[in-house]
């Protein structure tokens, strides 16, 4: 590891602070910096460390509190005899509504079996069947039961095992836990060479230096309210990359999960339907017979969400704007074995014993298929800047992600980006980032804390209006009038954010200040999403335009790319990579 460096004598009290200045910690220069410590970040850090370079992994929360914890149902791989990567690839491509890039999908599905075995050897306690072999469950949009799982805590189980591996590589991987990354550093050659961070514990600011930077900051679900996403999922990495000139792709493709608790957004895993649960309307009808007669409740997520919302909109839902998920058809022993966390969620947050009565659910914001445009090795169009996981768009999910492909995406492309970033770091000499980027961030924070109470709106008020607007206008069903209204509101909120004030002016664990910075990220994400949704004049995957209800391959079998300019987001297009599966009608 390179020797530590410190900006001489630099103290970082926050303007107007109630606390005394605290000296900045010693911060080393690393070959590879990974921003975010969920599954993509941890896998990237481990892959880089295995190449013998020094690695820093930075997370705004403790790594095992990352949102990968929320992944319940499992991880896909064609590992069973009789299954094949080709079948997995085709299901993924069909699920993407043919917007997924098939070269990337081939890589992900080919490498999936090896990654599952790697995790099992590391100690992930995947479910085993009565024969003692790795057991699977069925998931939506899949032609075979290829989802490997740990009850309904799969993401959490994998994350803790990978965190153990970070401990194993502690000599090579430095962990910066509860450091908030706010801006990327670009050198005079236009290459990424570091990141500006804030130590959440004391408010000190640092400019980390690296030869390669990998963004693994998760998704942007907090742009919508309610959402299944954690409070930390505010689109940080997507916005930071966008602000330094990286292209975004497929931003209009926002997945609504079919089964979330109304008003709260809590996720009810797809594993419940994989175990055999039924969806019922208020008339007691198993309505998926009408929408997906072959796959029923295990059609792809966009199909099931639209079916549910149609039942609700046409008056066949319950008075609280929901339909019912009936898990009572699953044997009680199996529910307690495979869905134990959902039993607790139903009891604690809905007052329902799911083994005895149906639980009311509705579609809810869950995942972004879009993100920072990358190639299959995680490279963005800015040299030195990489991305993986939900922050990135490879694009393996296209218009709609299949359940249990997200964990696979984080691991396969986290690993590939870590390896490539390490190889780059070995080839090049380090460049020194300009301190101007740090000074700009310090000035931004000084401006935020200097605003007087009542000078504008509260940050929380703007967040609430943003979330309600996006959930109302850019959700399961969309049209030009609604998206246009949402875009206008987002632009107004961006202006109001410039005068919004915070209450906490302290340095220590100032979440109020971090929330204000996150709001800026969320507004950038919202603007790009709404603009892309308005541009795509067809229905494909998660993008369902009621004014353009048909898929139009002749005009729209292409990606929408977005790039920041002085005049706002600029739209361009890129081709969808097709290897061997030509687009065809998508039915379940």
C-alpha positions in Angstrom: 0.0 0.0 0.0 1.3 3.5 -0.8 2.4 5.6 2.1 -0.2 7.8 3.7 -0.4 11.5 2.7 -2.0 14.4 4.5 -2.9 17.8 3.3 -0.6 19.7 5.6 -2.2 21.3 8.6 -5.7 21.2 7.0 -8.5 21.3 9.5 -12.1 21.1 8.3 -14.7 22.7 10.7 -18.1 23.0 9.1 -19.1 26.6 8.7 -21.2 27.7 11.6 -20.3 24.5 13.5 -21.2 23.9 17.1 -18.1 21.8 17.4 -14.4 22.5 17.4 -12.3 21.6 14.4 -11.1 18.0 14.2 -7.8 17.2 12.4 -8.2 15.2 9.2 -7.3 11.5 9.3 -4.3 10.1 7.4 -5.6 9.1 4.0 -3.5 6.9 1.7 -3.4 7.0 -2.1 -4.7 3.8 -3.6 -4.4 2.1 -7.0 -8.1 1.3 -7.0 -10.9 3.1 -5.1 -14.3 1.5 -4.9 -17.2 3.8 -3.9 -20.0 1.8 -2.3 -19.7 -1.4 -0.3 -22.7 -3.5 -1.2 -22.3 -6.7 -3.2 -21.0 -5.0 -6.3 -18.5 -2.9 -4.3 -17.2 -5.7 -2.1 -16.9 -8.1 -5.1 -15.0 -5.4 -7.1 -12.7 -4.7 -4.2 -11.9 -8.4 -3.7 -11.3 -8.9 -7.4 -8.9 -6.0 -7.5 -7.1 -7.1 -4.4 -6.5 -10.5 -5.9 -4.5 -8.8 -8.6 -2.1 -7.5 -6.1 -2.9 -3.8 -6.1 -3.8 -1.6 -3.2 -7.6 -1.0 -2.8 -9.7 1.5 -0.8 -13.4 0.8 -0.4 -15.5 3.8 0.7 -19.1 3.5 2.0 -21.4 6.1 3.5 -22.8 3.4 5.8 -21.2 0.4 7.4 -20.8 -2.1 4.6 -23.2 -4.7 6.0 -25.9 -2.0 6.2 -25.7 -1.6 2.4 -29.0 -2.1 0.5 -27.9 -5.4 -0.9 -29.2 -6.6 2.4 -32.7 -6.2 1.0 -32.3 -8.8 -1.7 -34.5 -11.6 -0.5 -35.4 -14.1 -3.1 -32.1 -15.5 -4.5 -29.6 -15.5 -7.3 -30.0 -17.1 -10.8 -27.6 -19.6 -12.5 -28.0 -22.5 -14.9 -26.2 -25.0 -12.7 -28.6 -27.9 -12.7 -28.3 -30.8 -15.2 -30.8 -30.2 -18.0 -30.5 -26.4 -17.7 -28.2 -24.3 -19.8 -26.7 -20.8 -19.9 -28.4 -20.4 -23.3 -31.8 -20.9 -21.7 -30.9 -18.5 -18.9 -29.7 -16.0 -21.5 -32.9 -16.2 -23.6 -35.2 -15.8 -20.6 -33.1 -12.7 -19.6 -33.3 -11.3 -23.1 -37.1 -11.9 -23.4 -37.6 -10.5 -19.9 -35.7 -7.3 -21.1 -38.2 -6.9 -23.9 -35.2 -7.3 -26.2 -33.6 -4.1 -25.0 -30.8 -6.0 -23.2 -27.4 -6.2 -24.9 -27.0 -9.8 -25.7 -23.2 -9.9 -25.6 -23.3 -8.8 -21.9 -26.1 -11.1 -21.1 -24.2 -14.0 -22.6 -21.2 -13.2 -20.3 -23.4 -12.9 -17.2 -25.2 -16.2 -17.8 -22.1 -18.1 -18.9 -20.2 -17.1 -15.7 -23.1 -17.5 -13.3 -22.6 -21.2 -12.4 -18.9 -20.7 -11.5 -19.8 -17.7 -9.3 -22.5 -19.7 -7.4 -20.0 -22.4 -6.7 -17.4 -19.8 -5.7 -19.9 -18.3 -3.2 -20.8 -21.7 -1.8 -17.1 -22.5 -1.3 -16.6 -19.2 0.6 -19.3 -20.2 3.0 -22.7 -19.0 1.7 -25.2 -21.4 3.2 -27.4 -21.9 0.2 -30.6 -24.0 0.6 -30.1 -27.7 0.0 -32.7 -30.2 -1.1 -33.6 -33.6 0.5 -30.7 -35.2 -1.5 -28.2 -32.7 0.0 -27.7 -30.9 -3.3 -28.1 -27.2 -3.9 -31.8 -26.6 -4.2 -33.6 -24.0 -6.3 -36.9 -22.2 -6.4 -38.9 -20.9 -9.4 -38.8 -17.2 -10.2 -40.7 -15.0 -12.6 -39.9 -15.1 -16.3 -37.7 -18.2 -16.0 -38.2 -21.3 -18.0 -36.5 -23.4 -15.3 -36.2 -23.3 -11.5 -32.7 -21.8 -11.4 -32.9 -19.5 -8.4 -30.5 -20.4 -5.6 -31.4 -19.0 -2.2 -30.9 -18.7 1.5 -34.5 -18.6 2.8 -35.5 -15.0 2.1 -32.3 -13.4 3.2 -30.1 -14.2 0.3 -28.5 -10.8 -0.2 -27.7 -10.5 3.5 -26.2 -14.0 3.6 -23.9 -13.3 0.6 -22.9 -9.8 1.9 -21.7 -11.1 5.3 -19.6 -13.8 3.7 -18.0 -11.3 1.3 -17.4 -8.9 4.2 -15.5 -11.7 5.9 -13.3 -11.9 2.8 -12.6 -8.2 3.1 -11.2 -8.9 6.5 -9.0 -11.7 5.0 -7.5 -9.1 2.6 -7.2 -6.4 5.2 -3.6 -5.8 4.4 -4.5 -4.8 0.8 -8.0 -3.4 1.2 -8.4 -0.3 3.4 -12.0 0.2 4.5 -13.4 3.8 4.9 -16.7 3.1 6.6 -19.1 6.0 7.0 -17.3 8.3 4.5 -19.7 10.1 2.1 -18.5 10.6 -1.4 -19.7 13.8 -3.0 -17.7 14.5 -6.2 -15.3 12.8 -8.6 -11.9 14.3 -9.5 -10.9 14.6 -13.1 -7.3 15.4 -14.1 -6.2 17.7 -16.9 -6.3 14.8 -19.4 -10.0 14.1 -18.7 -9.3 11.0 -16.7 -10.8 10.1 -13.3 -8.2 10.2 -10.6 -10.0 10.4 -7.3 -13.0 11.4 -5.3 -13.9 14.0 -2.7 -15.3 12.6 0.5 -16.6 13.7 3.9 -16.0 11.8 7.0 -19.5 11.4 8.5 -18.1 11.0 12.0 -16.3 14.4 12.2 -17.2 16.4 9.1 -13.6 16.5 7.8 -13.2 16.6 4.0 -10.6 14.6 2.0 -9.5 14.3 -1.6 -8.8 10.6 -2.2 -6.4 9.8 -5.0 -6.5 6.7 -7.2 -5.6 5.4 -10.6 -9.0 3.8 -11.1 -12.3 4.6 -9.5 -15.3 2.1 -9.5 -18.8 3.4 -8.7 -20.9 0.8 -6.9 -23.3 3.1 -5.1 -26.6 1.3 -5.7 -29.8 2.6 -7.3 -32.0 5.7 -7.0 -35.2 4.4 -5.5 -35.6 7.2 -3.0 -36.5 9.4 -6.0 -39.9 7.6 -5.8 -42.1 7.4 -2.7 -42.9 4.9 -1.5 -40.1 2.6 -2.5 -38.6 -0.8 -1.4 -35.2 0.9 -1.4 -33.3 1.9 1.7 -32.9 5.6 2.6 -29.3 5.5 1.3 -30.4 4.7 -2.3 -30.3 8.3 -3.7 -28.6 7.8 -7.0 -25.2 9.1 -5.8 -23.0 7.3 -8.2 -25.3 7.9 -11.2 -25.3 11.6 -10.5 -21.6 11.9 -9.8 -20.7 10.2 -13.0 -23.3 12.3 -15.0 -21.9 15.5 -13.6 -18.3 14.8 -14.9 -19.5 13.9 -18.4 -20.2 10.2 -18.3 -23.2 9.0 -20.3 -26.3 7.5 -18.7 -28.4 4.8 -20.5 -31.9 3.3 -20.2 -32.8 5.8 -17.5 -36.5 5.5 -18.4 -36.6 1.9 -17.3 -37.8 1.8 -13.7 -39.0 -1.4 -12.3 -42.1 -1.6 -10.1 -42.1 -4.8 -8.0 -45.5 -6.5 -8.0 -45.7 -7.2 -4.3 -45.0 -4.4 -1.8 -47.0 -3.2 1.2 -49.2 -0.3 0.3 -48.1 3.0 1.8 -44.9 1.6 3.3 -43.1 0.1 0.3 -41.8 -2.9 2.2 -40.9 -5.7 -0.2 -42.7 -9.1 -0.2 -40.3 -11.3 -2.0 -41.0 -12.9 -5.4 -40.0 -16.1 -3.6 -43.5 -16.1 -2.2 -45.0 -16.6 -5.7 -42.1 -18.9 -6.5 -43.4 -21.1 -3.6 -46.9 -21.1 -5.1 -48.7 -18.0 -3.7 -51.6 -16.7 -5.7 -52.7 -13.2 -6.6 -56.4 -12.4 -6.0 -58.5 -9.4 -6.7 -61.3 -8.2 -4.4 -63.7 -10.6 -6.1 -61.5 -13.5 -5.1 -60.5 -14.1 -8.7 -57.0 -15.3 -9.6 -56.7 -12.6 -12.2 -53.3 -13.5 -13.7 -55.2 -16.2 -15.7 -56.3 -13.3 -18.0 -52.9 -11.6 -18.4 -50.3 -14.5 -18.4 -52.2 -17.8 -18.7 -49.0 -19.8 -19.1 -46.8 -18.3 -16.4 -49.6 -16.9 -14.1 -48.0 -15.2 -11.1 -44.5 -16.0 -12.4 -44.7 -13.9 -15.5 -42.0 -11.1 -15.6 -42.3 -8.3 -13.1 -43.5 -5.6 -15.5 -46.3 -7.9 -16.8 -47.5 -8.8 -13.3 -47.3 -5.1 -12.0 -49.4 -3.9 -15.0 -51.9 -6.6 -14.4 -52.3 -5.7 -10.8 -52.5 -2.0 -11.5 -55.1 -2.6 -14.2 -57.3 -4.6 -11.7 -57.0 -1.7 -9.2 -57.7 1.0 -11.8 -60.7 -0.8 -13.2 -62.3 -1.2 -9.8 -61.6 -4.8 -8.9 -59.0 -4.0 -6.2 -59.7 -3.4 -2.5 -60.8 -0.1 -1.2 -57.2 0.7 0.0 -56.0 0.5 -3.7 -54.5 -3.0 -3.4 -54.9 -6.6 -4.5 -54.2 -9.7 -2.3 -51.3 -12.1 -2.2 -52.6 -15.4 -0.8 -49.7 -17.4 0.8 -52.1 -19.7 2.7 -52.0 -22.0 -0.3 -48.3 -22.8 0.6 -47.8 -25.4 3.3 -47.3 -23.7 6.7 -44.1 -25.6 7.3 -42.6 -24.5 4.0 -43.6 -20.8 4.7 -41.7 -20.8 8.0 -38.8 -22.5 6.3 -38.4 -20.4 3.1 -40.3 -17.2 3.9 -39.7 -16.6 7.6 -38.8 -12.9 7.2 -42.0 -12.3 5.3 -44.0 -13.8 8.1 -42.4 -11.2 10.4 -43.0 -8.3 7.9 -46.7 -9.3 7.6 -47.1 -9.6 11.4 -45.2 -6.4 12.4 -46.2 -4.0 9.6 -49.5 -5.2 8.3 -51.0 -7.0 11.3 -51.5 -10.1 9.2 -50.6 -13.7 9.8 -49.7 -14.7 6.2 -50.1 -18.4 7.0 -53.8 -17.8 7.8 -55.0 -15.0 5.6 -54.0 -13.1 2.4 -52.0 -9.9 2.7 -52.8 -6.7 0.7 -50.1 -5.6 -1.8 -49.6 -3.3 -4.8 -46.8 -2.5 -7.3 -44.1 -0.4 -5.8 -40.9 1.2 -6.9 -38.0 -1.3 -6.7 -35.1 -1.0 -9.1 -33.6 1.0 -11.9 -32.5 -0.9 -15.0 -30.7 2.2 -16.3 -27.6 3.9 -14.9 -24.0 4.8 -15.9 -23.3 3.4 -19.4 -20.5 0.8 -19.2 -19.0 -1.9 -21.3 -18.8 -5.5 -20.1 -15.6 -4.7 -18.0 -17.3 -1.8 -16.2 -15.5 0.9 -18.2 -17.4 4.2 -18.7 -16.6 6.6 -21.4 -14.3 8.5 -19.0 -10.9 6.8 -18.7 -10.3 5.5 -15.2 -13.9 5.6 -14.2 -15.8 2.3 -13.8 -19.2 1.3 -12.5 -20.9 -1.9 -11.5 -24.2 -3.1 -9.9 -27.3 -1.1 -9.9 -25.4 2.1 -10.5 -24.3 0.8 -13.9 -26.1 0.0 -17.1 -24.3 -2.7 -19.0 -27.2 -3.3 -20.2 -28.1 -6.9 -19.0 -31.6 -5.9 -17.9 -32.8 -3.8 -20.8 -36.4 -2.8 -20.3 -37.1 -5.2 -17.4 -35.0 -7.1 -15.0 -35.9 -10.7 -14.1 -36.1 -11.5 -10.4 -32.8 -12.9 -9.0 -30.7 -11.5 -11.8 -29.7 -8.4 -9.8 -27.4 -10.2 -7.3 -25.9 -12.0 -10.3 -25.3 -8.7 -12.1 -23.6 -7.2 -9.0 -21.2 -10.1 -8.6 -20.3 -10.9 -12.2 -19.7 -7.3 -13.3 -18.3 -6.2 -9.9 -15.7 -8.9 -10.4 -15.0 -7.9 -14.0 -14.7 -4.2 -13.2 -12.4 -4.9 -10.2 -10.1 -6.9 -12.4 -10.0 -4.4 -15.2 -9.5 -1.5 -12.9 -6.6 -3.2 -11.2 -5.0 -4.0 -14.6 -5.3 -0.4 -15.6 -3.7 0.7 -12.3 -0.7 -1.5 -13.0 -0.2 0.0 -16.5 -0.3 3.7 -15.7 1.3 6.3 -13.5 -0.8 8.2 -10.9 -1.8 11.7 -11.7 -2.4 14.3 -9.1 -6.0 15.6 -8.9 -6.5 19.4 -8.7 -7.4 20.6 -5.2 -10.0 22.8 -6.8 -12.6 20.0 -6.8 -12.1 19.7 -3.0 -12.4 23.5 -2.6 -15.6 23.5 -4.7 -17.2 20.9 -2.4 -16.1 22.8 0.7 -17.7 26.0 -0.7 -20.9 24.1 -1.5 -21.1 22.8 2.0 -20.3 26.3 3.5 -23.2 27.7 1.4 -25.6 25.0 2.6 -24.9 25.6 6.3 -24.9 29.4 5.9 -28.5 29.5 4.8 -30.8 30.9 7.4 -33.8 29.0 8.7 -36.8 29.9 6.6 -34.8 31.1 3.6 -36.5 28.5 1.4 -38.2 25.2 1.7 -37.1 22.3 3.9 -35.1 19.6 2.2 -37.7 17.0 3.4 -40.6 18.9 1.8 -38.8 18.9 -1.6 -38.0 15.2 -1.3 -41.6 14.4 -0.4 -43.0 16.4 -3.4 -40.4 14.8 -5.7 -41.3 11.3 -4.6 -45.0 11.7 -4.9 -44.6 13.3 -8.3 -42.5 10.5 -9.7 -44.7 7.8 -8.2 -47.8 9.5 -9.6 -46.5 10.5 -13.1 -43.5 8.2 -14.0 -44.6 4.8 -12.6 -46.3 1.7 -14.0 -48.4 3.6 -16.5 -47.2 6.8 -18.2 -48.4 9.3 -20.8 -47.0 12.5 -22.3 -49.1 14.9 -20.2 -48.1 13.2 -16.9 -44.4 12.9 -17.8 -44.3 16.5 -19.0 -45.8 17.7 -15.8 -43.4 15.6 -13.7 -40.4 17.1 -15.7 -41.7 20.7 -15.1 -42.0 19.9 -11.3 -38.5 18.4 -11.2 -37.1 21.6 -12.8 -38.9 23.8 -10.3 -37.7 21.7 -7.4 -34.1 22.0 -8.7 -34.4 25.7 -8.4 -36.0 25.5 -5.0 -33.2 23.2 -3.8 -30.8 26.1 -4.4 -32.3 28.0 -1.4 -33.5 25.1 0.7 -32.1 25.1 4.3 -31.0 22.6 6.9 -31.4 22.7 10.7 -28.2 21.0 11.8 -25.0 23.1 11.4 -22.8 20.7 13.3 -19.9 18.5 12.1 -20.6 15.3 13.8 -22.9 12.8 12.0 -24.7 15.7 10.2 -27.2 13.6 8.3 -29.2 16.8 7.5 -26.3 18.1 5.5 -25.8 14.8 3.7 -29.5 14.7 2.9 -29.2 18.1 1.2 -26.4 16.8 -1.0 -28.4 13.6 -1.8 -31.3 15.7 -2.8 -29.2 17.2 -5.6 -28.3 13.6 -6.8 -32.0 12.6 -6.7 -33.1 15.6 -8.7 -30.5 14.9 -11.4 -31.7 11.3 -11.6 -35.4 12.3 -11.8 -34.8 14.8 -14.6 -32.9 12.2 -16.7 -35.6 9.6 -16.0 -38.5 11.8 -17.0 -36.7 13.1 -20.1 -35.9 9.6 -21.3 -39.5 8.4 -20.6 -40.8 11.3 -22.6 -38.5 10.6 -25.5 -39.3 6.9 -25.8 -42.6 7.0 -27.7 -43.5 3.3 -27.4 -44.2 0.7 -24.7 -41.4 -1.7 -23.9 -40.7 -3.4 -20.6 -41.2 -1.2 -17.6 -41.9 1.8 -19.9 -45.6 1.6 -20.6 -47.0 4.6 -22.5 -50.8 4.6 -22.6 -50.5 7.0 -25.5 -48.1 4.6 -27.3 -49.3 1.2 -26.1 -47.4 -0.9 -28.6 -43.7 -1.9 -28.9 -42.1 -0.4 -32.0 -38.9 -2.2 -32.9 -38.6 -0.3 -36.2 -38.1 3.0 -34.4 -37.2 2.2 -30.8 -35.1 -0.9 -30.7 -32.3 1.3 -29.4 -30.9 2.7 -26.1 -31.5 6.3 -25.1 -28.3 7.8 -23.8 -28.1 11.1 -21.8 -25.1 13.4 -21.3 -24.9 16.6 -19.2 -24.5 19.9 -21.1 -24.8 23.5 -20.0 -28.3 23.4 -21.3 -29.3 20.3 -19.4 -29.4 16.6 -20.4 -28.6 15.9 -24.1 -30.2 12.9 -25.8 -28.4 10.5 -28.1 -28.9 6.9 -29.1 -26.9 3.7 -29.2 -27.6 0.3 -30.8 -28.8 -2.7 -29.0 -26.3 -5.6 -29.4 -28.0 -8.6 -30.8 -26.0 -11.9 -31.1 -28.3 -14.7 -31.8 -31.8 -13.9 -30.5 -33.9 -11.7 -32.8 -36.8 -9.8 -31.3 -40.1 -11.6 -31.3 -43.5 -11.2 -29.6 -43.3 -11.3 -25.9 -45.9 -13.4 -24.1 -46.2 -15.4 -20.9 
